[in-house]
Amino acid sequence: MPDMQHDSSTLSWNAMGEEWLTLAQTGESRMRFIMPHMLRYMGDVRGLRILDLGCGEGGYARKLAAAGAIVTAVDCSEAALAYAQRQASAEGLDIAHHLRNSNDLFGLADASFDVVLSSMMLMDVEDLAGTLREAARVLEPGGRMLVSMLHPCFDGNHETGIGRQGAGETREVVVKNYFEPRAWSAPLPNGSTPVIWRHRTLSEYVKAFLAAGFVISDMHEPRATAEEAAAFPSLTMIRRIPLFLYWELMKC
Ligand SMILES: C[S@@+](CC[C@H](N)C(=O)[O-])C[C@H]1O[C@@H](n2cnc3c(N)ncnc32)[C@H](O)[C@@H]1O
């Protein structure tokens, strides 16, 4: 087998080491909002062959396997993948793990998955076109790619892209600049190790999906329920502002 070829995204996420594991598992928006909404959006996964692309600490892969899916998990981070592997075996779950750059899924056969999940990772990858090309390659015709991302309406760079002001019910997002796809390095919320972030516009994503041979079969802007906001005040803003965007893509 060839080794994984690094690029700026794989180097940057490897340099994070184990920091992401704690941030992921304690992050209220991931644990209480993005993940449960995505798992509901995916529907019944029993018997489906699912590739968790950019699996991170493997939380989705474990939940999907426990729900009856046949799961393969891929990530470029050695620390994250090692943790995901350990946890899966501790929980008695049979999940195949592979260290890969998402733009080269060598060893994974063409048309061998029903679903590719890409949770909060497409905006991180350097090679968006290559990642989508590989996702399309490993999907069966008619297979689905389910994607979550920071809503591209908002460039997540708090200095130059978006601002936030106010608190609670009146917290606002201020769009400072939308039109300049670019990369920058900054720690994740509550983190200390810088990682590369990227902003791409909505049209850039749509054009990349179409170029890779996908059709867009659905878009979803998950909204926090009143109950979620009452239980977790940090989610209050997502009652009014769509901070995240989910896509369902179909391989033609
Ligand atoms: C924000 S984390 C999301 C992790 C997980 N999907 C989740 O939602 O908890 C982004 C993940 O994508 C991985 N990643 C970034 N660039 C990648 C690439 N080019 N190939 C494979 N994985 C990549 C990182 O190592 C990291 O685990």
Ligand as a Chemical Component Dictionary entry (heavy atoms), coordinates in Angstrom:
data_LIG
# 
_chem_comp.id                   LIG 
_chem_comp.type                 NON-POLYMER 
_chem_comp.pdbx_formal_charge   0 
_chem_comp.three_letter_code    LIG 
# 
loop_
_chem_comp_atom.comp_id 
_chem_comp_atom.atom_id 
_chem_comp_atom.alt_atom_id 
_chem_comp_atom.type_symbol 
_chem_comp_atom.charge 
_chem_comp_atom.model_Cartn_x 
_chem_comp_atom.model_Cartn_y 
_chem_comp_atom.model_Cartn_z 
_chem_comp_atom.pdbx_ordinal 
LIG C1  C1  C 0  -13.852 19.354 12.329 1  
LIG S1  S1  S 1  -13.206 17.748 12.314 2  
LIG C2  C2  C 0  -14.694 16.754 12.142 3  
LIG C3  C3  C 0  -14.517 15.346 12.579 4  
LIG C4  C4  C 0  -15.775 14.466 12.574 5  
LIG N1  N1  N 0  -16.278 14.268 11.235 6  
LIG C5  C5  C 0  -16.839 15.075 13.443 7  
LIG O1  O1  O 0  -17.764 15.679 12.919 8  
LIG O2  O2  O -1 -16.722 14.950 14.654 9  
LIG C6  C6  C 0  -12.471 17.602 10.717 10 
LIG C7  C7  C 0  -11.812 16.251 10.517 11 
LIG O3  O3  O 0  -11.407 16.140 9.150  12 
LIG C8  C8  C 0  -10.108 15.572 9.124  13 
LIG N2  N2  N 0  -9.474  16.030 7.881  14 
LIG C9  C9  C 0  -9.126  17.290 7.524  15 
LIG N3  N3  N 0  -8.574  17.298 6.310  16 
LIG C10 C10 C 0  -8.574  16.003 5.876  17 
LIG C11 C11 C 0  -8.121  15.356 4.683  18 
LIG N4  N4  N 0  -7.594  16.050 3.685  19 
LIG N5  N5  N 0  -8.261  14.024 4.607  20 
LIG C12 C12 C 0  -8.792  13.284 5.611  21 
LIG N6  N6  N 0  -9.260  13.854 6.765  22 
LIG C13 C13 C 0  -9.146  15.189 6.873  23 
LIG C14 C14 C 0  -9.428  16.069 10.396 24 
LIG O4  O4  O 0  -8.355  15.259 10.815 25 
LIG C15 C15 C 0  -10.593 16.063 11.373 26 
LIG O5  O5  O 0  -10.673 14.824 12.057 27 
# 
loop_
_chem_comp_bond.comp_id 
_chem_comp_bond.atom_id_1 
_chem_comp_bond.atom_id_2 
_chem_comp_bond.value_order 
_chem_comp_bond.pdbx_ordinal 
LIG C1  S1  SING 1  
LIG S1  C2  SING 2  
LIG S1  C6  SING 3  
LIG C2  C3  SING 4  
LIG C3  C4  SING 5  
LIG C4  N1  SING 6  
LIG C4  C5  SING 7  
LIG C5  O1  DOUB 8  
LIG C5  O2  SING 9  
LIG C6  C7  SING 10 
LIG C7  O3  SING 11 
LIG C7  C15 SING 12 
LIG O3  C8  SING 13 
LIG C8  N2  SING 14 
LIG C8  C14 SING 15 
LIG N2  C9  SING 16 
LIG N2  C13 SING 17 
LIG C9  N3  DOUB 18 
LIG N3  C10 SING 19 
LIG C10 C11 SING 20 
LIG C10 C13 DOUB 21 
LIG C11 N4  SING 22 
LIG C11 N5  DOUB 23 
LIG N5  C12 SING 24 
LIG C12 N6  DOUB 25 
LIG N6  C13 SING 26 
LIG C14 O4  SING 27 
LIG C14 C15 SING 28 
LIG C15 O5  SING 29 
# 
